[in-house]
Amino acid sequence: MDTGNRRARRTMRAAAVLLAAAAVAGATGGCDDGGSGEPSASASKRPGAAAGDQAGRQRAQQALEGFLTSYQQALNGEGVFTKEALRDQNLTPRYVPRLVEWEKENHVDGVFRTKDVPLSWTTRVIGEKSTGDSAFVEATFEWGTGKKTAVEYEYDVRTLKIRGIEAK
């Protein structure tokens, strides 16, 4: 298979996932947080919130998979989006400055929590930590050395934006 065609198909898939995630966020009524990306006091008390928890968690997992694919491509110079554009689209406005500060202190990329770009990853929802308005999704990264590391992402299930990242 031609590497250029494969790269183009991966880029198109990643773009489709990002567009789908944005559509889902719009279809769920957007954000009732005044644009901060942080949860409102009443977010988890909405009628039917418990029934939508699992669907919200699955959407967050899908959003993370799309984001990580696009972010990997951006860092490898293969994607159509820059890393900054992807961060603006996928992180809450309140979290971006905290991530930048963390990167300055640690001298590594804050999304992958390392200097390198992973070869592959798997994701899973951490159900026991997730609540009505937050979904915690863990990505287990595999590196060129065969080593694996895990990073946890906290998602706002209403906006499908990341509001926290922590290495495990």
N, C-alpha and C positions, 0 to 999 in steps of 0.2 A: 504494500500500500504506500502511496506517495505521502511523504511527511507533510508537505504543504497542504494537501487535501485533508489529511487527518487533523492538522492544526486548525484549519478553517472550520471543519465540522465541530471540533471541541469548542472553538470560540463561539460558533453559532448556538450550540447547546447551552453554553454558559450564559449567553445573552438572553436566550429564551427563558432560562430559569430565573434570571434577575427580573425580566419583564413580568413573568408569572407571579413572582413574589410581590412585586409592586402592585399588580392587579389585585391580588388577594388582600393586601393591606388596604387598598382603596375600597374593596367590596365589603370589608368588615367595618366600615365606618371610620377608618382612619384613626386618629389619635385624639383622645379627650384630655390631653395633658397640657394644653396650652402651647404645644410645640416643643416642650422640653425633652420629650422622649422618656421621661420618667413616669412611673405609675401614679395614677391619681388615687385618692383615698377610697373612692367608691369603685375602682376598677374591678376588684374581685367580688364585689357584692351585686353585680349586674344580674338580672334574672337570666337564667340559663347559662351562667358563666361556667358552672361545673360541667355541664353537658358538652361545652365547647373546649374544655381543657385539653383533651386528647387530640382533637383536630388542630388546635393551636400549637401544641407541641410538635406534631408532625409537620406543620407548615414551617415552624422554626427550624427543624432538622433539615428540611428541603432547602430553606433559604441559606442555611450555613453551608450545605454542600455546594450550592451554586456560587456563593461568595468565595469559598476557599478555592474552587476551580478557577474562577476569574482572577482572584488575587495571585494565585500561583502563576497564571499566564502573564499577568502584569509584571511580576517580579522577574520572569524569564524573558521579558521583552516580546511575548507572543500574543498578548491580548489586545483587544480594541479599547480597553479602558485603562486609565492610569491607576496606580495604587491609591492616590489621593481621591480620585473620583469614586472609586469603590468604597473607600472609607466613608466619604460623605453620604453615599447612598445606603450603606449598611450599618453604620454606627450612630447612636444617638448623639445629638449635638453636645450634650453634656459630657459624654464619654470621650470624645475626640481629644480634647486638651489633656485629659488624664492619661490617655494612651501615649500621646506625644511626650509628656513628662516622664512616664515610665520608660520609654525608649531612650530618652536622654540619660537617665540614671543607669540603665542596664546595658546600653550599647548593642542592642539586638532588636530585630523586628518584633513589634508588640503583638501582631496578629498570630504569627507562628511561634512566638516566644523563643526564637533562635536566630542565628545569623544565616542559616541555610534555608533552602526551599525544599520541602518534603517531596518525595517521589510519589507517594500515595497516602491515603488515609481512609479510615472508616469512621462513621459517626453513630452515636446512640443518644437517645433522650434519657436523661437522668430523672426518672419519674418521681422518685422520693424527694427530690429537692424542688421540683417544679410546683408552682402555685397557679392560681387563677389567671394572673397577669404576667407571670414569668415562666419561661421554659429554659431549663438548663440542658445544654447539648454538649456532649464530650466528643472531641475528635482525637482519634489515636493516629498519630503520624508515623509513617515508616520512612526512614532515611536511607541513603545510599549504602550505609554501613550495615544495614539490617537492624539497627537499633530502632526502638519504638519509644515515643513519648506521647503524653496525653495533655490536652489543653481543654479547659472547660469554658464555654461561652454562655453567658446569660442573655436571653432574648426577651424583649417585650413582645408578647404574643399578639398584641393589637397592631403594632407598627412593623413588626418583623425586623426590628433593629437591635443590634447588640448593645447592651448597656454595661457589660463587664466581661473581662477575659482573665483567666487565672490558669497558670501551669499547675498540673497535678503531680 
